[in-house]
């Protein structure tokens, strides 16, 4: 059931907030402008760095021996990343010989959703209708119900049976042929596969008793017998992986799992702990989750083939540093050619450039809107006039923001790459010329229409 709160903001308060917003808008405008300038410089420098690196990069086919002649050179190589390090989350019965091991948790909680509707009133005040709704959902962190707006849901039971932080641990000894990989490369190797928990009977009993005590203390029904579960109910719960958090889709090709779920021979039949492949479910019945249930998912990065772009440093590697002081290092899963890896880096640079351009333009337009919002607010005494002003300022701020952004980008390119900068300035100049011309045409048409209206009507012919 929805809970609704109605509040009113006075005209004076809105005007005061608009004046305060002008300063925020100015900061946003300046920040967006600075971001656009910096981003263009970053893009050009990164592109030059990649081009420089590609020219000097050596494609090394065999890294089974350390070659002193390669020391200090930028290379591309493909080999198996191998390790004998054993990584463990011993408190959960999870361990593996892997390059990385990770765990993440989801909590079944009451979650508050907020929706606002604002309506202007004659006289300048504003009515705000806020609607709160509540639902049970799987979330990445526990939710404090003490801050819920609806008194019926404030401090509603929302305690998880346990909490654990998201964590990733990495091997420290990983080889690449005869070379040793540094942590900067190890932590970039992607490709999650399941890591299977194998809890002992003692661990299951301890967890089970702890959850039983938890349920008793919080007035929940305590069951002594386990229930037959549907594994799909556990597997269908959305979870995050280390690769999804990294968000690097070009470099997250997952290898085929090298092992299968182990056969568990636990004698203790836990009522509140369920092991399903690489997940531990803490709760009575995953098919019918209760608030407080927790699911923990374990993944690992298996040893396997990787391709790298890096500078050789003795028997290990470091980032390549170009003449412009920009540096980079690239790691991809599988056998990837030197040409493809450099192309992927160029594509990533282009994508980031456009994303930051969009962020900069939006920040500039939003800043202008906040600066000139005072004009709309002053007219809020008559909402229909404020709507007209809001549309007008929005249109003007949008046009000015885009033109200003193009000018800043063009000036940055003039500074870094003059030919392209001149072309962008020409586009911005054309936009200004076009809208200026249209404005003059409309003004001339309006003047002509006014002249026509004030002229005397023709004298009708005389009928004899």
Secondary structure, DSSP 8 states (H G I E B T S, - for coil): --EEEEEEE-HHHHHHHHHHHHHHHHHHHHHHHHHHHHHHHHHHHHHHHHHHHHHH-EEES--SS--GGGTT-EEEEEEEEEE--EEEEGGGTEEEESSEEEEEEEEEEEEEEEEEEEEE-TTS-EEEEEEEEEEEEEESS---GGG-SSTTTTT-S---S-----EEEE-S-EEETTEE--HHHHTT---EEE------HHHHHHHHHHHHHHHHHTT----SS-----HHHHHTS----HHHHHT-GGG------SS-------SS--SSEEEETTEEEESS-GGG--TT-EEEEEEEE--EEEEEEEEEETTEEE-EE-TTS-EE-EEEES---HHHHHHHHHHHHHHHHHHHHHHHHHHHHHHHHHHHHHHHHHTTTSHHHHHHHHHHHHHHHHHHHHHHHHHHHHHHHHHH-HHHHHHHHHHHHHHHHHHHHHHHHHHHHHHHHHHHHHS---------
